[in-house]
């Protein structure tokens, strides 16, 4: 009897672990046009995930992100922008307005996703995974402001993050992309 209880407990733990999101690739998000964007399509690439905003002092980072994407984007690397209105209401626009702003002002060609929440009670599941060691297996973190950058390796695992003020041309960020 005791043996059965122990075995049942072990099986339940294994099922709980198996059902958890174990990879960035397990998620499907909506792109800026409202279409499904399975992150699994990025398998084999390094991914830089950035929460963005159009009315922030850091908004000019769009230019640096686009330069980074122009130089390294392709088969091995991609940037994904997630507009969010979590900090001082600095992303009030609709998805259409955000897409237009990014294209007109910064020539953004890297994939932009639909506006989400990156913190709080309505935090998007991708950001729950990015910020919870229990889910990502690496670290707990808090999104402290717009333009925080999360690094995902080619296997869909979180490998670290950069604070919002870290510029896209930062030596450590570029070294991560190149290695």
N, CA and C atoms as an extended XYZ file, in Angstrom:
537
Properties=species:S:1:pos:R:3:atomname:S:1:resname:S:1:resid:I:1 pbc="F F F"
N         0.825       -1.194        0.000 N   UNK     1
C         0.000        0.000        0.000 CA  UNK     1
C         0.872        1.262        0.000 C   UNK     1
N         1.852        1.272        0.896 N   UNK     2
C         2.754        2.411        0.991 CA  UNK     2
C         3.525        2.592       -0.319 C   UNK     2
N         3.916        1.467       -0.928 N   UNK     3
C         4.656        1.476       -2.183 CA  UNK     3
C         3.803        2.096       -3.301 C   UNK     3
N         2.510        1.759       -3.341 N   UNK     4
C         1.598        2.307       -4.350 CA  UNK     4
C         1.417        3.819       -4.196 C   UNK     4
N         1.345        4.267       -2.966 N   UNK     5
C         1.198        5.699       -2.711 CA  UNK     5
C         2.444        6.445       -3.185 C   UNK     5
N         3.602        5.910       -2.896 N   UNK     6
C         4.857        6.528       -3.325 CA  UNK     6
C         4.939        6.560       -4.857 C   UNK     6
N         4.616        5.440       -5.489 N   UNK     7
C         4.649        5.377       -6.956 CA  UNK     7
C         3.660        6.356       -7.569 C   UNK     7
N         2.476        6.461       -6.998 N   UNK     8
C         1.478        7.403       -7.491 CA  UNK     8
C         1.991        8.832       -7.362 C   UNK     8
N         2.610        9.141       -6.257 N   UNK     9
C         3.184       10.474       -6.040 CA  UNK     9
C         4.266       10.789       -7.048 C   UNK     9
N         5.125        9.846       -7.319 N   UNK    10
C         6.198       10.036       -8.299 CA  UNK    10
C         5.612       10.260       -9.697 C   UNK    10
N         4.608        9.465      -10.059 N   UNK    11
C         3.966        9.626      -11.361 CA  UNK    11
C         3.302       10.992      -11.500 C   UNK    11
N         2.631       11.445      -10.451 N   UNK    12
C         1.991       12.762      -10.483 CA  UNK    12
C         3.021       13.883      -10.639 C   UNK    12
N         4.159       13.772       -9.950 N   UNK    13
C         5.213       14.770      -10.085 CA  UNK    13
C         5.764       14.763      -11.503 C   UNK    13
N         5.976       13.591      -12.063 N   UNK    14
C         6.504       13.480      -13.423 CA  UNK    14
C         5.535       14.092      -14.434 C   UNK    14
N         4.241       13.837      -14.258 N   UNK    15
C         3.248       14.414      -15.160 CA  UNK    15
C         3.198       15.935      -15.039 C   UNK    15
N         3.327       16.442      -13.825 N   UNK    16
C         3.332       17.887      -13.611 CA  UNK    16
C         4.530       18.517      -14.299 C   UNK    16
N         5.690       17.915      -14.144 N   UNK    17
C         6.902       18.434      -14.781 CA  UNK    17
C         6.776       18.349      -16.295 C   UNK    17
N         6.284       17.245      -16.805 N   UNK    18
C         6.157       17.047      -18.250 CA  UNK    18
C         5.172       18.016      -18.882 C   UNK    18
N         4.146       18.427      -18.140 N   UNK    19
C         3.142       19.319      -18.713 CA  UNK    19
C         3.555       20.789      -18.653 C   UNK    19
N         4.616       21.121      -17.929 N   UNK    20
C         5.073       22.504      -17.825 CA  UNK    20
C         5.733       22.941      -19.132 C   UNK    20
N         5.696       24.251      -19.391 N   UNK    21
C         6.396       24.801      -20.545 CA  UNK    21
C         7.890       24.616      -20.289 C   UNK    21
N         8.545       23.887      -21.142 N   UNK    22
C         9.958       23.625      -20.920 CA  UNK    22
C        10.839       24.384      -21.892 C   UNK    22
N        10.258       24.989      -22.904 N   UNK    23
C        11.032       25.660      -23.928 CA  UNK    23
C        10.274       26.878      -24.438 C   UNK    23
N        11.010       27.858      -24.877 N   UNK    24
C        10.445       29.033      -25.532 CA  UNK    24
C         9.610       28.612      -26.733 C   UNK    24
N        10.022       27.527      -27.370 N   UNK    25
C         9.353       27.037      -28.574 CA  UNK    25
C         7.978       26.429      -28.309 C   UNK    25
N         7.629       26.218      -27.064 N   UNK    26
C         6.331       25.634      -26.728 CA  UNK    26
C         5.180       26.637      -26.860 C   UNK    26
N         5.503       27.900      -27.044 N   UNK    27
C         4.480       28.947      -27.082 CA  UNK    27
C         4.098       29.327      -28.504 C   UNK    27
N         2.855       29.716      -28.647 N   UNK    28
C         2.377       30.374      -29.864 CA  UNK    28
C         1.829       31.720      -29.415 C   UNK    28
N         2.283       32.781      -30.053 N   UNK    29
C         1.841       34.134      -29.719 CA  UNK    29
C         1.125       34.718      -30.935 C   UNK    29
N         0.623       35.908      -30.813 N   UNK    30
C         0.000       36.619      -31.931 CA  UNK    30
C         0.984       37.677      -32.432 C   UNK    30
N         1.150       37.742      -33.749 N   UNK    31
C         1.994       38.797      -34.293 CA  UNK    31
C         1.226       40.117      -34.307 C   UNK    31
N         1.868       41.177      -34.745 N   UNK    32
C         1.278       42.511      -34.711 CA  UNK    32
C         0.010       42.613      -35.560 C   UNK    32
N        -0.150       41.670      -36.508 N   UNK    33
C        -1.343       41.637      -37.358 CA  UNK    33
C        -2.422       40.707      -36.820 C   UNK    33
N        -2.183       40.113      -35.632 N   UNK    34
C        -3.169       39.240      -35.015 CA  UNK    34
C        -3.122       37.802      -35.487 C   UNK    34
N        -2.096       37.462      -36.266 N   UNK    35
C        -1.943       36.088      -36.765 CA  UNK    35
C        -1.140       35.254      -35.771 C   UNK    35
N        -1.441       33.956      -35.715 N   UNK    36
C        -0.656       33.062      -34.867 CA  UNK    36
C         0.800       33.054      -35.315 C   UNK    36
N         1.694       33.081      -34.334 N   UNK    37
C         3.132       33.061      -34.577 CA  UNK    37
C         3.718       31.983      -33.661 C   UNK    37
N         3.799       30.735      -34.151 N   UNK    38
C         4.387       29.678      -33.323 CA  UNK    38
C         5.882       29.938      -33.141 C   UNK    38
N         6.313       30.063      -31.910 N   UNK    39
C         7.733       30.319      -31.663 CA  UNK    39
C         8.597       29.131      -32.078 C   UNK    39
N         7.984       27.965      -32.259 N   UNK    40
C         8.716       26.779      -32.727 CA  UNK    40
C         9.337       27.014      -34.098 C   UNK    40
N         8.797       27.956      -34.876 N   UNK    41
C         9.372       28.233      -36.190 CA  UNK    41
C        10.759       28.868      -36.090 C   UNK    41
N        11.158       29.239      -34.879 N   UNK    42
C        12.464       29.858      -34.667 CA  UNK    42
C        13.520       28.854      -34.194 C   UNK    42
N        13.172       27.583      -34.151 N   UNK    43
C        14.122       26.561      -33.700 CA  UNK    43
C        15.432       26.687      -34.470 C   UNK    43
N        16.526       26.577      -33.725 N   UNK    44
C        17.850       26.656      -34.331 CA  UNK    44
C        18.408       28.069      -34.398 C   UNK    44
N        17.624       29.064      -33.986 N   UNK    45
C        18.076       30.455      -34.000 CA  UNK    45
C        18.238       30.973      -32.580 C   UNK    45
N        19.164       31.893      -32.405 N   UNK    46
C        19.197       32.670      -31.176 CA  UNK    46
C        18.104       33.728      -31.320 C   UNK    46
N        17.395       33.995      -30.215 N   UNK    47
C        16.288       34.952      -30.245 CA  UNK    47
C        16.512       35.988      -29.144 C   UNK    47
N        16.412       37.251      -29.524 N   UNK    48
C        16.443       38.336      -28.560 CA  UNK    48
C        15.015       38.844      -28.421 C   UNK    48
N        14.443       38.676      -27.225 N   UNK    49
C        13.069       39.087      -26.944 CA  UNK    49
C        13.118       40.432      -26.222 C   UNK    49
N        12.414       41.420      -26.776 N   UNK    50
C        12.470       42.778      -26.230 CA  UNK    50
C        11.058       43.319      -26.043 C   UNK    50
N        10.750       43.814      -24.841 N   UNK    51
C         9.471       44.509      -24.644 CA  UNK    51
C         9.675       45.968      -25.041 C   UNK    51
N         8.809       46.454      -25.905 N   UNK    52
C         9.016       47.761      -26.518 CA  UNK    52
C         7.912       48.750      -26.159 C   UNK    52
N         8.190       50.028      -26.427 N   UNK    53
C         7.209       51.092      -26.220 CA  UNK    53
C         7.565       52.266      -27.125 C   UNK    53
N         6.557       52.935      -27.638 N   UNK    54
C         6.741       54.011      -28.617 CA  UNK    54
C         6.957       55.395      -28.008 C   UNK    54
N         6.624       55.562      -26.744 N   UNK    55
C         6.706       56.891      -26.129 CA  UNK    55
C         7.597       56.878      -24.891 C   UNK    55
N         8.735       56.233      -25.019 N   UNK    56
C         9.667       56.035      -23.906 CA  UNK    56
C        10.989       56.729      -24.246 C   UNK    56
N        11.700       57.128      -23.232 N   UNK    57
C        13.027       57.696      -23.457 CA  UNK    57
C        13.974       56.702      -24.122 C   UNK    57
N        13.668       55.411      -24.016 N   UNK    58
C        14.508       54.374      -24.631 CA  UNK    58
C        14.021       53.968      -26.022 C   UNK    58
N        12.934       54.571      -26.493 N   UNK    59
C        12.371       54.223      -27.801 CA  UNK    59
C        13.406       54.294      -28.930 C   UNK    59
N        14.373       55.230      -28.900 N   UNK    60
C        15.384       55.240      -29.966 CA  UNK    60
C        16.190       53.931      -30.074 C   UNK    60
N        16.066       53.045      -29.077 N   UNK    61
C        16.723       51.742      -29.196 CA  UNK    61
C        16.180       50.946      -30.385 C   UNK    61
N        14.991       51.291      -30.865 N   UNK    62
C        14.473       50.634      -32.073 CA  UNK    62
C        15.500       50.726      -33.202 C   UNK    62
N        16.146       51.882      -33.319 N   UNK    63
C        17.138       52.071      -34.378 CA  UNK    63
C        18.292       51.086      -34.221 C   UNK    63
N        18.810       50.970      -33.009 N   UNK    64
C        19.908       50.037      -32.748 CA  UNK    64
C        19.485       48.585      -32.913 C   UNK    64
N        18.261       48.273      -32.503 N   UNK    65
C        17.760       46.910      -32.687 CA  UNK    65
C        17.657       46.578      -34.170 C   UNK    65
N        17.173       47.536      -34.963 N   UNK    66
C        17.069       47.291      -36.396 CA  UNK    66
C        18.452       47.127      -37.028 C   UNK    66
N        19.427       47.921      -36.590 N   UNK    67
C        20.799       47.772      -37.098 CA  UNK    67
C        21.347       46.387      -36.749 C   UNK    67
N        21.095       45.944      -35.532 N   UNK    68
C        21.518       44.612      -35.103 CA  UNK    68
C        20.862       43.537      -35.968 C   UNK    68
N        19.576       43.714      -36.237 N   UNK    69
C        18.847       42.760      -37.066 CA  UNK    69
C        19.352       42.787      -38.509 C   UNK    69
N        19.634       43.973      -39.023 N   UNK    70
C        20.180       44.081      -40.383 CA  UNK    70
C        21.521       43.363      -40.491 C   UNK    70
N        22.331       43.478      -39.456 N   UNK    71
C        23.671       42.885      -39.502 CA  UNK    71
C        23.676       41.385      -39.232 C   UNK    71
N        22.879       40.923      -38.262 N   UNK    72
C        22.968       39.525      -37.830 CA  UNK    72
C        21.709       38.701      -38.071 C   UNK    72
N        20.600       39.351      -38.347 N   UNK    73
C        19.337       38.632      -38.511 CA  UNK    73
C        19.359       37.711      -39.718 C   UNK    73
N        18.641       36.619      -39.604 N   UNK    74
C        18.595       35.657      -40.705 CA  UNK    74
C        18.449       34.248      -40.197 C   UNK    74
N        19.278       33.361      -40.704 N   UNK    75
C        19.179       31.938      -40.361 CA  UNK    75
C        19.556       31.634      -38.915 C   UNK    75
N        20.431       32.459      -38.317 N   UNK    76
C        20.956       32.137      -36.991 CA  UNK    76
C        20.453       33.030      -35.859 C   UNK    76
N        19.821       34.156      -36.194 N   UNK    77
C        19.447       35.126      -35.159 CA  UNK    77
C        18.202       35.898      -35.575 C   UNK    77
N        17.347       36.175      -34.591 N   UNK    78
C        16.158       36.999      -34.820 CA  UNK    78
C        15.860       37.811      -33.564 C   UNK    78
N        15.257       38.964      -33.774 N   UNK    79
C        14.759       39.804      -32.680 CA  UNK    79
C        13.241       39.746      -32.752 C   UNK    79
N        12.606       39.658      -31.600 N   UNK    80
C        11.147       39.714      -31.533 CA  UNK    80
C        10.766       40.826      -30.566 C   UNK    80
N         9.962       41.773      -31.053 N   UNK    81
C         9.477       42.863      -30.215 CA  UNK    81
C         8.079       42.574      -29.691 C   UNK    81
N         7.903       42.796      -28.403 N   UNK    82
C         6.597       42.662      -27.757 CA  UNK    82
C         6.200       44.024      -27.180 C   UNK    82
N         5.393       44.795      -27.904 N   UNK    83
C         4.934       46.071      -27.350 CA  UNK    83
C         4.157       45.838      -26.048 C   UNK    83
N         4.392       46.721      -25.083 N   UNK    84
C         3.715       46.598      -23.793 CA  UNK    84
C         3.466       47.995      -23.223 C   UNK    84
N         2.353       48.154      -22.553 N   UNK    85
C         1.959       49.442      -21.984 CA  UNK    85
C         2.087       49.433      -20.458 C   UNK    85
N         3.010       48.634      -19.934 N   UNK    86
C         3.113       48.442      -18.489 CA  UNK    86
C         3.846       49.551      -17.738 C   UNK    86
N         4.601       50.366      -18.438 N   UNK    87
C         5.436       51.345      -17.747 CA  UNK    87
C         5.037       52.764      -18.159 C   UNK    87
N         4.417       53.474      -17.232 N   UNK    88
C         4.015       54.876      -17.425 CA  UNK    88
C         3.155       55.068      -18.679 C   UNK    88
N         2.427       54.025      -19.056 N   UNK    89
C         1.516       54.090      -20.221 CA  UNK    89
C         2.224       54.618      -21.466 C   UNK    89
N         3.453       54.102      -21.688 N   UNK    90
C         4.278       54.585      -22.785 CA  UNK    90
C         4.053       53.841      -24.106 C   UNK    90
N         3.089       52.910      -24.120 N   UNK    91
C         2.691       52.257      -25.371 CA  UNK    91
C         1.170       52.224      -25.440 C   UNK    91
N         0.551       53.411      -25.644 N   UNK    92
C        -0.912       53.483      -25.642 CA  UNK    92
C        -1.561       53.060      -26.959 C   UNK    92
N        -0.801       52.953      -28.024 N   UNK    93
C        -1.368       52.726      -29.351 CA  UNK    93
C        -1.943       51.343      -29.569 C   UNK    93
N        -2.694       51.234      -30.659 N   UNK    94
C        -3.206       49.939      -31.115 CA  UNK    94
C        -2.082       49.210      -31.854 C   UNK    94
N        -2.293       47.944      -32.149 N   UNK    95
C        -1.291       47.198      -32.916 CA  UNK    95
C        -1.002       47.871      -34.253 C   UNK    95
N        -2.040       48.345      -34.948 N   UNK    96
C        -1.844       49.033      -36.231 CA  UNK    96
C        -1.015       50.301      -36.061 C   UNK    96
N        -1.314       51.066      -35.024 N   UNK    97
C        -0.560       52.303      -34.773 CA  UNK    97
C         0.896       51.999      -34.429 C   UNK    97
N         1.117       50.956      -33.644 N   UNK    98
C         2.475       50.571      -33.266 CA  UNK    98
C         3.258       50.125      -34.504 C   UNK    98
N         2.645       49.289      -35.327 N   UNK    99
C         3.315       48.805      -36.543 CA  UNK    99
C         3.688       49.969      -37.449 C   UNK    99
N         2.773       50.897      -37.623 N   UNK   100
C         3.026       52.065      -38.464 CA  UNK   100
C         4.153       52.920      -37.885 C   UNK   100
N         4.108       53.186      -36.587 N   UNK   101
C         5.141       53.972      -35.912 CA  UNK   101
C         6.515       53.344      -36.109 C   UNK   101
N         6.610       52.036      -35.891 N   UNK   102
C         7.897       51.341      -36.006 CA  UNK   102
C         8.441       51.401      -37.428 C   UNK   102
N         7.580       51.207      -38.389 N   UNK   103
C         7.993       51.206      -39.801 CA  UNK   103
C         8.413       52.605      -40.251 C   UNK   103
N         7.567       53.604      -39.972 N   UNK   104
C         7.823       54.974      -40.441 CA  UNK   104
C         9.039       55.597      -39.756 C   UNK   104
N         9.148       55.428      -38.442 N   UNK   105
C        10.191       56.126      -37.683 CA  UNK   105
C        11.514       55.372      -37.601 C   UNK   105
N        11.466       54.043      -37.653 N   UNK   106
C        12.698       53.279      -37.457 CA  UNK   106
C        12.933       52.207      -38.517 C   UNK   106
N        12.036       52.064      -39.468 N   UNK   107
C        12.215       51.072      -40.528 CA  UNK   107
C        12.274       49.652      -40.008 C   UNK   107
N        11.550       49.378      -38.939 N   UNK   108
C        11.605       48.064      -38.293 CA  UNK   108
C        11.123       46.968      -39.248 C   UNK   108
N        11.981       45.954      -39.410 N   UNK   109
C        11.616       44.785      -40.217 CA  UNK   109
C        11.655       43.496      -39.401 C   UNK   109
N        12.175       43.560      -38.165 N   UNK   110
C        12.155       42.349      -37.340 CA  UNK   110
C        10.732       42.100      -36.864 C   UNK   110
N        10.400       40.851      -36.549 N   UNK   111
C         9.024       40.518      -36.172 CA  UNK   111
C         8.551       41.263      -34.921 C   UNK   111
N         7.399       41.895      -35.064 N   UNK   112
C         6.740       42.546      -33.936 CA  UNK   112
C         5.485       41.751      -33.613 C   UNK   112
N         5.245       41.552      -32.344 N   UNK   113
C         4.091       40.794      -31.886 CA  UNK   113
C         2.986       41.747      -31.435 C   UNK   113
N         1.823       41.213      -31.167 N   UNK   114
C         0.712       42.006      -30.643 CA  UNK   114
C         1.062       42.518      -29.252 C   UNK   114
N         0.474       43.640      -28.904 N   UNK   115
C         0.711       44.248      -27.595 CA  UNK   115
C         0.248       43.294      -26.490 C   UNK   115
N         1.089       43.162      -25.479 N   UNK   116
C         0.800       42.275      -24.346 CA  UNK   116
C         1.146       42.983      -23.042 C   UNK   116
N         0.932       42.288      -21.941 N   UNK   117
C         1.381       42.745      -20.629 CA  UNK   117
C         2.600       41.904      -20.237 C   UNK   117
N         3.656       42.571      -19.795 N   UNK   118
C         4.888       41.858      -19.443 CA  UNK   118
C         5.088       41.719      -17.935 C   UNK   118
N         4.120       42.204      -17.159 N   UNK   119
C         4.179       42.055      -15.697 CA  UNK   119
C         2.778       42.181      -15.132 C   UNK   119
N         2.638       41.834      -13.871 N   UNK   120
C         1.353       41.994      -13.196 CA  UNK   120
C         0.441       40.797      -13.334 C   UNK   120
N        -0.788       40.973      -12.882 N   UNK   121
C        -1.774       39.885      -12.867 CA  UNK   121
C        -2.129       39.384      -14.260 C   UNK   121
N        -1.981       40.238      -15.263 N   UNK   122
C        -2.316       39.842      -16.634 CA  UNK   122
C        -1.064       39.575      -17.487 C   UNK   122
N         0.039       39.257      -16.813 N   UNK   123
C         1.298       38.981      -17.517 CA  UNK   123
C         1.108       37.853      -18.536 C   UNK   123
N         1.581       38.087      -19.735 N   UNK   124
C         1.481       37.098      -20.815 CA  UNK   124
C         2.274       35.844      -20.443 C   UNK   124
N         1.791       34.651      -20.823 N   UNK   125
C         2.494       33.401      -20.501 CA  UNK   125
C         3.960       33.358      -20.960 C   UNK   125
N         4.301       33.965      -22.080 N   UNK   126
C         5.704       33.988      -22.512 CA  UNK   126
C         6.553       34.720      -21.487 C   UNK   126
N         6.044       35.832      -20.976 N   UNK   127
C         6.805       36.586      -19.979 CA  UNK   127
C         6.769       35.920      -18.606 C   UNK   127
N         5.726       35.148      -18.315 N   UNK   128
C         5.748       34.343      -17.092 CA  UNK   128
C         6.915       33.364      -17.181 C   UNK   128
N         7.072       32.739      -18.348 N   UNK   129
C         8.167       31.785      -18.556 CA  UNK   129
C         9.515       32.494      -18.482 C   UNK   129
N         9.642       33.642      -19.138 N   UNK   130
C        10.916       34.368      -19.156 CA  UNK   130
C        11.366       34.811      -17.768 C   UNK   130
N        10.421       35.125      -16.887 N   UNK   131
C        10.761       35.729      -15.602 CA  UNK   131
C        10.705       34.775      -14.409 C   UNK   131
N        10.344       33.515      -14.628 N   UNK   132
C        10.202       32.566      -13.526 CA  UNK   132
C        11.191       31.411      -13.647 C   UNK   132
N        12.099       31.320      -12.686 N   UNK   133
C        13.069       30.222      -12.687 CA  UNK   133
C        12.359       28.872      -12.661 C   UNK   133
N        11.234       28.812      -11.969 N   UNK   134
C        10.458       27.578      -11.899 CA  UNK   134
C        10.035       27.114      -13.299 C   UNK   134
N         9.803       28.064      -14.197 N   UNK   135
C         9.377       27.724      -15.557 CA  UNK   135
C        10.531       27.665      -16.551 C   UNK   135
N        11.504       28.607      -16.446 N   UNK   136
C        12.573       28.655      -17.447 CA  UNK   136
C        13.829       27.883      -17.040 C   UNK   136
N        13.905       27.502      -15.778 N   UNK   137
C        15.026       26.693      -15.310 CA  UNK   137
C        16.325       27.447      -15.090 C   UNK   137
N        16.354       28.755      -15.334 N   UNK   138
C        17.605       29.508      -15.196 CA  UNK   138
C        17.563       30.548      -14.086 C   UNK   138
N        16.594       31.452      -14.155 N   UNK   139
C        16.606       32.578      -13.225 CA  UNK   139
C        15.222       33.193      -13.063 C   UNK   139
N        15.054       33.820      -11.904 N   UNK   140
C        13.912       34.699      -11.691 CA  UNK   140
C        14.357       36.101      -12.075 C   UNK   140
N        13.496       36.850      -12.699 N   UNK   141
C        13.804       38.245      -13.014 CA  UNK   141
C        12.497       39.024      -13.034 C   UNK   141
N        12.633       40.321      -13.006 N   UNK   142
C        11.479       41.200      -13.143 CA  UNK   142
C        11.750       42.093      -14.336 C   UNK   142
N        10.734       42.319      -15.134 N   UNK   143
C        10.866       43.278      -16.219 CA  UNK   143
C        10.808       44.644      -15.556 C   UNK   143
N        11.931       45.361      -15.578 N   UNK   144
C        12.020       46.603      -14.821 CA  UNK   144
C        11.595       47.840      -15.607 C   UNK   144
N        11.604       47.759      -16.941 N   UNK   145
C        11.198       48.891      -17.772 CA  UNK   145
C        11.117       48.420      -19.214 C   UNK   145
N        10.746       49.326      -20.088 N   UNK   146
C        10.710       49.037      -21.514 CA  UNK   146
C        12.120       48.726      -22.034 C   UNK   146
N        12.194       47.875      -23.021 N   UNK   147
C        13.419       47.507      -23.728 CA  UNK   147
C        14.358       46.607      -22.915 C   UNK   147
N        13.791       45.839      -21.974 N   UNK   148
C        14.570       44.775      -21.339 CA  UNK   148
C        14.737       43.680      -22.391 C   UNK   148
N        15.894       43.039      -22.399 N   UNK   149
C        16.233       42.097      -23.469 CA  UNK   149
C        16.520       40.716      -22.891 C   UNK   149
N        15.777       39.710      -23.370 N   UNK   150
C        15.972       38.330      -22.940 CA  UNK   150
C        16.610       37.536      -24.075 C   UNK   150
N        17.604       36.724      -23.734 N   UNK   151
C        18.332       35.925      -24.723 CA  UNK   151
C        17.888       34.466      -24.662 C   UNK   151
N        17.487       33.956      -25.812 N   UNK   152
C        17.062       32.569      -25.951 CA  UNK   152
C        18.061       31.887      -26.879 C   UNK   152
N        18.561       30.722      -26.473 N   UNK   153
C        19.530       30.032      -27.333 CA  UNK   153
C        18.837       29.224      -28.425 C   UNK   153
N        19.631       28.566      -29.250 N   UNK   154
C        19.125       27.823      -30.401 CA  UNK   154
C        18.233       26.644      -30.019 C   UNK   154
N        18.284       26.232      -28.760 N   UNK   155
C        17.469       25.112      -28.290 CA  UNK   155
C        16.189       25.584      -27.589 C   UNK   155
N        15.972       26.894      -27.579 N   UNK   156
C        14.761       27.431      -26.963 CA  UNK   156
C        14.864       27.634      -25.469 C   UNK   156
N        16.085       27.695      -24.953 N   UNK   157
C        16.283       27.880      -23.525 CA  UNK   157
C        16.740       29.304      -23.217 C   UNK   157
N        16.242       29.844      -22.122 N   UNK   158
C        16.680       31.154      -21.655 CA  UNK   158
C        18.128       31.050      -21.207 C   UNK   158
N        18.969       31.991      -21.656 N   UNK   159
C        20.369       31.981      -21.236 CA  UNK   159
C        20.771       33.245      -20.485 C   UNK   159
N        19.845       34.196      -20.352 N   UNK   160
C        20.131       35.408      -19.595 CA  UNK   160
C        19.325       36.586      -20.118 C   UNK   160
N        19.600       37.743      -19.525 N   UNK   161
C        18.907       38.951      -19.978 CA  UNK   161
C        19.784       40.173      -19.751 C   UNK   161
N        19.433       41.228      -20.455 N   UNK   162
C        20.089       42.521      -20.314 CA  UNK   162
C        19.068       43.536      -19.830 C   UNK   162
N        19.514       44.445      -18.993 N   UNK   163
C        18.654       45.508      -18.469 CA  UNK   163
C        18.222       46.452      -19.595 C   UNK   163
N        17.148       47.196      -19.381 N   UNK   164
C        16.605       48.072      -20.420 CA  UNK   164
C        17.592       49.074      -21.030 C   UNK   164
N        18.461       49.651      -20.225 N   UNK   165
C        19.373       50.668      -20.746 CA  UNK   165
C        20.546       50.084      -21.535 C   UNK   165
N        20.678       48.765      -21.534 N   UNK   166
C        21.734       48.146      -22.333 CA  UNK   166
C        21.429       48.378      -23.801 C   UNK   166
N        22.346       49.010      -24.480 N   UNK   167
C        22.129       49.339      -25.892 CA  UNK   167
C        22.274       48.098      -26.763 C   UNK   167
N        21.558       48.052      -27.868 N   UNK   168
C        21.638       46.892      -28.759 CA  UNK   168
C        23.056       46.602      -29.269 C   UNK   168
N        23.911       47.611      -29.357 N   UNK   169
C        25.281       47.413      -29.828 CA  UNK   169
C        26.249       47.049      -28.699 C   UNK   169
N        25.731       46.787      -27.509 N   UNK   170
C        26.562       46.418      -26.361 CA  UNK   170
C        27.477       45.252      -26.728 C   UNK   170
N        28.742       45.345      -26.337 N   UNK   171
C        29.735       44.326      -26.690 CA  UNK   171
C        29.331       42.926      -26.241 C   UNK   171
N        28.803       42.803      -25.022 N   UNK   172
C        28.411       41.478      -24.516 CA  UNK   172
C        27.225       40.917      -25.289 C   UNK   172
N        26.283       41.772      -25.645 N   UNK   173
C        25.116       41.310      -26.411 CA  UNK   173
C        25.555       40.851      -27.812 C   UNK   173
N        26.384       41.643      -28.465 N   UNK   174
C        26.867       41.280      -29.793 CA  UNK   174
C        27.722       40.003      -29.728 C   UNK   174
N        28.541       39.883      -28.692 N   UNK   175
C        29.358       38.665      -28.544 CA  UNK   175
C        28.461       37.428      -28.408 C   UNK   175
N        27.359       37.559      -27.656 N   UNK   176
C        26.439       36.431      -27.524 CA  UNK   176
C        25.861       36.034      -28.883 C   UNK   176
N        25.481       37.002      -29.690 N   UNK   177
C        24.939       36.721      -31.009 CA  UNK   177
C        25.977       36.018      -31.886 C   UNK   177
N        27.201       36.500      -31.849 N   UNK   178
C        28.254       35.999      -32.743 CA  UNK   178
C        28.802       34.627      -32.349 C   UNK   178
N        28.708       34.296      -31.063 N   UNK   179
C        29.284       33.010      -30.588 CA  UNK   179
C        28.328       31.866      -30.765 C   UNK   179
